[in-house]
């Protein structure tokens, strides 16, 4: 007979409100539990007890506009030829308290279009939340409620997660409050195309913890009860859980949240290269001896990569000593940087390995941090996200003004034939200089609309349609 002994040799209980208040967020605290022998890895009670009070239920409400041909209706629009009806629509999701003073992180798609955002805590207290900021590229939004001494989750380090490690998904599926499911980390750095836009950041943690509608914005926690991801998507042909779910890594979430609090806008750093993953057939075609690394297909002029000496045809082997084989992982690393940061790149060129130190630049082509940018520079309306173009981008596209559509969902603009990346310069003859201008021109508009602009490749286009 064999007897297995489990001995807990150290257990540290952290005061979850004991952190440096000068910091934007609590620092990482790992390894609360240290075991000898075979640790009881399937006891989830401690992690559940820590995480449940910090996960909230989010409900949203907004007015939806519908149209019908009804000439005798008092709301008939003689210009558009339609009767306009408005009715309230509600949505639901989850969120995670990340600071004791009421900051809550959730998915951007949970609060999109919301006129009001309601938060219900685990203890049934209810609040109306303020939208602090959001980042459609990572599908992250930051909310704030007016309360103190709230339970919150400490950020764990998603980079330290291992394939096969146990995790818990905590949220409110189908409006069932405070639901916990368990699974393992199935894969990391997954790009599944769920957001349908190559400009968006997709590098997910894949798990087999059951996640369904309403779980969006909820917590993915490790066995220490630390936040390692925000649940955001499932792989399913029915819309219900079918075996795999996906979470935004905590490293990305933490950086986005810090940027929104400190600067009002996410700070993005660019390496200035486009890469291709190397397959056996691609290696044979290009005469590459190994499938290791990422093939550098494009090096942008004036970028940090070009200045450092990176060339088209180089193979990126490693970034800061981490081997590269996935575009999604490279994107995840870059998303954790800010303009002015440096990365050490290991490059293979002509079968010789060289090292380069690259200084990353921002979207404006400088290493400056952009501060005090109002959230109105990024606005979601009519199923599209409008971005105010920087002076650098305007110069690049040879324009005096314009706003770009970078995230186009189902809606009237997409139905009119407008494509992602389109730069709107005029609406009904009025120059559009900011995303706020686009909202002003479209928000309360009824009848016919004429949108003029240009695509990044230089093709001009005009779209006319009725609202």
C-alpha positions in Angstrom: 0.0 0.0 0.0 1.2 3.5 -0.9 0.4 6.6 1.0 0.7 10.0 -0.6 1.4 12.8 1.9 0.6 16.4 1.2 2.5 19.0 3.3 1.8 22.7 3.0 5.0 24.3 4.1 4.1 27.9 3.5 0.9 29.8 3.1 0.9 33.6 3.0 -2.4 35.4 3.3 -2.2 38.9 1.7 -4.3 41.7 2.8 -6.0 42.5 -0.5 -6.2 46.2 0.3 -2.5 46.4 1.3 -0.7 47.9 -1.7 1.1 51.0 -2.6 -1.5 53.5 -3.4 1.0 55.5 -5.5 0.8 52.6 -8.0 -1.8 52.5 -10.7 -2.6 48.9 -10.0 -1.4 46.3 -7.5 1.9 44.6 -8.3 2.1 40.9 -9.3 2.0 38.6 -6.3 2.7 35.0 -7.3 3.1 31.7 -5.4 0.9 32.3 -2.4 0.9 28.6 -1.9 4.1 26.5 -1.9 3.7 22.7 -1.7 6.0 19.8 -1.3 5.3 16.4 -2.9 2.1 16.2 -5.0 0.0 19.3 -4.3 -3.8 18.9 -4.3 -4.3 20.7 -7.6 -8.0 20.0 -7.9 -9.2 21.9 -4.9 -10.7 25.1 -6.3 -12.3 26.4 -3.1 -9.7 28.9 -2.2 -9.5 30.5 -5.7 -13.3 30.6 -5.9 -13.6 32.2 -2.5 -11.2 35.0 -3.5 -12.5 35.7 -7.0 -16.3 35.5 -6.5 -16.7 38.7 -4.5 -14.6 40.7 -7.1 -16.7 39.6 -10.2 -19.7 41.8 -11.0 -22.8 41.6 -13.2 -23.1 44.3 -15.8 -26.3 45.3 -17.5 -26.5 47.9 -20.3 -29.3 49.8 -21.9 -29.5 51.7 -25.2 -32.1 52.9 -27.7 -32.3 51.0 -30.9 -33.7 52.6 -34.1 -35.8 50.6 -36.5 -37.3 51.5 -39.8 -40.5 50.5 -41.7 -42.5 51.8 -44.7 -45.6 53.2 -43.1 -46.8 56.4 -44.9 -49.6 57.0 -42.4 -47.3 56.9 -39.4 -46.8 60.3 -37.7 -43.1 59.4 -37.6 -42.8 59.0 -41.4 -39.6 60.5 -42.8 -40.4 62.2 -46.2 -36.7 62.3 -47.1 -35.7 58.8 -46.2 -39.1 57.3 -47.0 -39.2 55.3 -43.8 -41.0 55.4 -40.5 -38.6 55.6 -37.6 -39.2 53.6 -34.4 -37.1 53.7 -31.3 -37.2 51.0 -28.6 -34.9 50.2 -25.6 -32.5 47.3 -25.9 -30.7 45.7 -22.9 -27.5 43.7 -22.7 -25.6 41.8 -20.1 -22.1 40.6 -19.3 -19.6 40.4 -16.5 -16.8 42.6 -15.1 -13.9 42.4 -12.6 -13.1 44.8 -9.8 -9.4 45.5 -10.1 -9.0 48.3 -7.4 -10.7 48.8 -4.1 -11.8 52.3 -5.2 -14.2 51.0 -7.8 -12.3 50.5 -11.1 -13.9 47.6 -13.1 -12.5 46.0 -16.3 -14.8 44.3 -18.8 -15.0 43.7 -22.6 -15.6 46.7 -24.9 -18.3 44.7 -26.7 -20.2 44.3 -23.4 -20.8 48.1 -23.2 -20.8 49.1 -26.9 -23.5 51.7 -27.6 -24.6 51.7 -24.0 -26.5 54.8 -22.8 -26.4 53.5 -19.3 -24.3 50.9 -17.6 -25.5 49.2 -14.4 -23.2 47.2 -12.1 -24.5 44.7 -9.5 -21.9 43.4 -7.0 -21.8 39.9 -5.7 -23.5 41.1 -2.4 -26.4 42.6 -4.5 -25.4 46.3 -4.2 -26.2 48.1 -7.4 -24.5 51.1 -9.0 -24.6 53.2 -12.2 -21.1 53.0 -13.7 -19.1 55.7 -15.5 -17.2 54.7 -18.6 -13.5 55.7 -18.0 -12.2 54.6 -21.4 -12.1 51.8 -23.8 -9.9 50.1 -26.4 -11.7 48.4 -29.3 -8.4 46.9 -30.6 -8.1 44.7 -27.5 -11.8 44.6 -26.6 -11.1 46.1 -23.2 -13.3 48.8 -21.4 -12.7 50.4 -18.0 -15.6 51.4 -15.8 -15.7 53.2 -12.4 -18.3 53.1 -9.7 -18.4 55.5 -6.7 -17.5 53.2 -3.8 -14.6 52.4 -1.5 -13.1 49.3 0.2 -14.3 46.9 -2.5 -13.0 43.4 -2.9 -10.7 43.2 -5.9 -8.5 40.7 -7.8 -4.8 41.1 -8.0 -3.2 40.7 -11.4 -1.3 37.5 -12.0 1.3 37.2 -14.8 -0.3 35.5 -17.8 3.1 34.9 -19.3 3.8 32.5 -16.5 0.8 30.3 -17.3 1.7 26.8 -18.5 -0.2 24.5 -20.8 -2.2 22.1 -18.7 -2.5 24.4 -15.7 -5.8 24.6 -13.9 -7.8 27.9 -14.2 -11.3 29.0 -13.2 -13.7 31.1 -15.3 -15.9 33.3 -13.1 -18.9 35.3 -14.5 -22.6 35.5 -15.0 -23.6 33.3 -17.9 -27.3 33.5 -18.9 -27.8 36.0 -16.1 -26.9 33.3 -13.6 -25.0 35.3 -11.0 -21.7 34.2 -9.5 -21.0 31.1 -11.7 -17.6 29.3 -11.5 -16.4 26.8 -14.0 -13.0 25.0 -14.2 -10.7 23.9 -16.9 -7.1 23.8 -18.0 -5.0 26.1 -20.2 -5.3 24.4 -23.6 -3.1 26.8 -25.6 -1.6 30.3 -25.5 -1.1 33.1 -28.1 -4.1 32.0 -30.1 -5.3 34.2 -33.0 -8.7 32.9 -34.0 -9.9 35.8 -36.2 -12.9 36.2 -33.9 -12.7 40.0 -34.2 -12.5 39.8 -38.0 -9.9 42.7 -38.4 -6.2 42.3 -38.8 -5.7 45.7 -37.1 -7.0 44.3 -33.8 -4.9 42.6 -31.1 -5.7 38.8 -30.9 -3.4 36.7 -28.7 -5.8 34.7 -26.5 -5.4 32.2 -23.7 -7.4 29.1 -24.8 -9.0 27.0 -22.1 -11.7 24.3 -21.8 -13.5 26.0 -18.9 -17.2 26.4 -19.8 -18.0 30.0 -20.9 -21.3 31.1 -22.3 -23.2 34.3 -23.1 -22.9 36.6 -20.1 -19.4 35.4 -19.2 -17.9 38.1 -21.4 -15.8 40.5 -19.3 -15.5 38.0 -16.5 -12.4 36.7 -14.8 -10.0 33.9 -15.7 -8.1 33.1 -12.5 -5.3 30.8 -11.6 -5.2 28.5 -8.5 -4.0 31.4 -6.4 -7.1 33.4 -7.2 -5.1 35.9 -9.3 -6.5 37.5 -12.4 -4.7 36.0 -15.5 -7.3 36.8 -18.2 -10.6 38.4 -19.2 -13.0 35.9 -20.8 -14.1 37.2 -24.1 -15.0 34.6 -26.7 -15.9 31.0 -27.4 -15.4 28.7 -30.4 -18.9 27.5 -31.3 -21.1 27.1 -34.3 -24.2 27.5 -32.1 -23.3 30.4 -29.9 -23.1 28.2 -26.9 -20.1 26.6 -25.3 -18.7 23.7 -27.3 -15.5 22.9 -25.7 -13.1 25.9 -26.0 -13.1 29.4 -24.7 -10.7 32.3 -25.0 -9.5 35.0 -22.7 -7.4 38.2 -23.1 -4.1 37.7 -21.2 -3.8 39.7 -18.0 -0.5 41.3 -19.3 -2.5 43.0 -22.1 -5.4 43.9 -19.8 -3.1 45.5 -17.2 -1.2 47.6 -19.6 -4.4 48.8 -21.4 -6.0 49.7 -18.0 -2.9 51.5 -16.8 -2.8 53.6 -20.1 -6.4 54.5 -19.8 -6.0 55.7 -16.2 -2.7 57.5 -16.7 -3.0 59.0 -20.2 -6.7 58.7 -21.2 -5.6 56.7 -24.3 -3.8 53.4 -25.0 -0.2 54.0 -25.9 0.8 51.8 -28.8 4.4 51.1 -29.8 5.3 49.9 -33.3 8.3 47.8 -34.4 7.7 48.7 -38.0 7.8 45.2 -39.6 5.2 42.8 -41.1 6.0 39.1 -40.5 4.9 35.8 -41.9 4.9 32.5 -40.0 7.3 30.0 -41.6 5.8 26.7 -42.8 7.8 23.8 -44.4 6.5 24.7 -47.9 7.3 28.4 -47.4 10.8 27.6 -46.2 11.3 25.4 -49.3 10.0 28.2 -51.5 12.3 30.8 -50.0 15.3 28.5 -49.6 15.2 28.8 -45.8 17.0 26.0 -44.0 14.8 26.0 -40.9 11.2 26.7 -40.0 12.2 28.5 -36.8 11.3 32.2 -36.5 9.2 34.7 -38.3 9.9 35.9 -41.9 10.1 39.7 -42.1 8.2 40.5 -45.3 8.0 44.3 -44.9 10.1 46.9 -43.1 8.5 50.3 -42.9 10.5 53.4 -43.8 11.5 55.5 -40.9 10.5 52.9 -38.4 12.6 51.8 -35.4 13.3 48.5 -37.2 14.7 50.2 -40.3 16.8 52.7 -38.2 18.2 49.7 -36.3 19.2 48.0 -39.6 16.5 45.3 -40.0 16.0 44.3 -43.6 13.3 42.6 -45.6 14.0 38.9 -45.9 15.5 38.7 -42.4 14.2 36.1 -40.1 13.2 37.1 -36.6 14.4 34.4 -34.2 13.8 35.9 -30.8 12.6 39.0 -29.0 14.3 39.7 -25.6 15.6 36.1 -25.7 12.1 34.6 -26.2 12.0 32.5 -29.4 9.4 33.7 -31.9 7.2 31.4 -34.0 3.8 33.1 -33.8 2.6 36.4 -35.1 0.0 36.5 -32.3 2.8 36.2 -29.6 4.8 39.0 -31.3 1.7 41.2 -31.3 1.1 40.4 -27.6 4.7 41.4 -26.7 4.4 44.7 -28.7 1.1 45.5 -27.1 2.8 45.5 -23.7 5.2 48.2 -24.8 5.0 52.0 -25.1 6.7 54.4 -27.5 10.3 54.8 -26.4 10.7 51.3 -25.2 13.5 49.1 -26.6 13.5 45.5 -27.6 16.5 43.2 -28.4 16.0 41.3 -31.6 17.9 38.2 -32.7 17.9 38.1 -36.5 19.1 35.4 -38.9 20.5 36.9 -42.2 22.3 34.9 -44.8 22.5 32.0 -42.3 24.3 34.2 -39.8 22.8 35.3 -36.4 22.9 39.0 -35.6 21.5 41.0 -32.7 19.8 44.4 -33.0 18.5 46.9 -30.4 15.3 48.6 -31.6 13.7 51.7 -30.2 9.9 51.5 -30.7 8.0 54.5 -32.1 4.3 55.5 -31.7 1.7 56.0 -34.4 2.9 59.6 -34.8 6.4 58.4 -35.7 8.0 59.6 -32.5 8.9 58.1 -29.2 6.7 60.5 -27.3 3.9 59.4 -24.9 0.6 61.0 -25.9 -1.1 62.4 -22.8 -4.5 64.1 -22.1 -6.2 62.7 -25.2 -9.9 62.8 -24.8 -11.8 59.5 -25.4 -13.9 61.4 -28.0 -10.9 60.7 -30.4 -12.2 57.1 -30.5 -16.0 56.8 -30.9 -18.3 53.9 -31.8 -21.4 54.8 -33.7 -23.7 53.2 -36.3 -21.7 49.9 -36.1 -18.3 51.5 -36.7 -15.4 52.7 -34.6 -14.1 56.1 -35.8 -10.5 57.1 -35.0 -9.3 60.7 -35.2 -6.2 60.7 -37.4 -3.0 62.1 -36.1 -0.9 64.7 -37.9 1.5 62.0 -38.8 -1.3 59.9 -40.4 -2.8 62.9 -42.2 0.6 63.6 -43.7 1.0 60.0 -44.7 -2.3 59.9 -46.6 -1.8 63.5 -47.9 -5.0 64.8 -46.2 -5.8 68.0 -44.3 -8.4 66.2 -42.2 -10.3 63.0 -41.7 -11.3 60.1 -39.4 -10.7 56.4 -40.1 -13.0 53.5 -39.7 -11.0 50.7 -38.2 -13.6 48.4 -36.7 -16.7 47.9 -38.8 -19.5 45.7 -37.5 -22.9 44.8 -39.0 -24.9 48.1 -39.4 -26.0 50.7 -41.8 -22.5 51.8 -42.8 -21.4 48.3 -43.7 -24.7 47.7 -45.5 -23.9 50.9 -47.6 -20.7 49.2 -48.8 -18.2 51.1 -46.7 -15.1 49.0 -46.0 -12.8 48.9 -43.0 -9.9 51.4 -43.2 -12.0 53.9 -45.1 -11.1 57.5 -44.2 -14.1 59.8 -43.9 -13.3 63.4 -45.0 -16.8 64.8 -45.4 -20.4 64.0 -44.3 -23.1 65.9 -46.2 -20.5 68.3 -47.4 -19.2 69.1 -43.9 -15.5 68.5 -43.2 -14.9 65.8 -40.6 -11.8 66.5 -38.5 -12.4 64.4 -35.4 -14.4 61.3 -34.3 -16.6 63.7 -32.4 -17.4 65.5 -35.7 -18.5 62.1 -37.1 -20.7 61.4 -34.1 -22.3 64.9 -34.3 -23.0 64.4 -38.1 -24.5 60.9 -37.7 -25.9 60.5 -34.2 -29.3 62.2 -34.7 -29.3 62.2 -38.5 -32.4 61.0 -40.3 -33.0 60.9 -44.0 -30.3 60.7 -46.7 -26.6 60.8 -45.9 -23.6 61.5 -48.3 -20.2 60.3 -47.0 -17.0 61.2 -48.9 -13.5 59.9 -48.3 -10.6 57.9 -49.4 -9.1 54.5 -48.8 -5.5 54.1 -47.6 -4.5 52.9 -51.1 -5.6 56.3 -52.5 -8.9 55.2 -54.0 -11.6 57.9 -53.5 -15.2 56.9 -52.8 -18.6 58.5 -52.2 -21.4 56.6 -50.4 -25.0 57.7 -50.3 -27.7 56.0 -48.3 -30.7 56.6 -46.1 -30.9 56.5 -42.3 
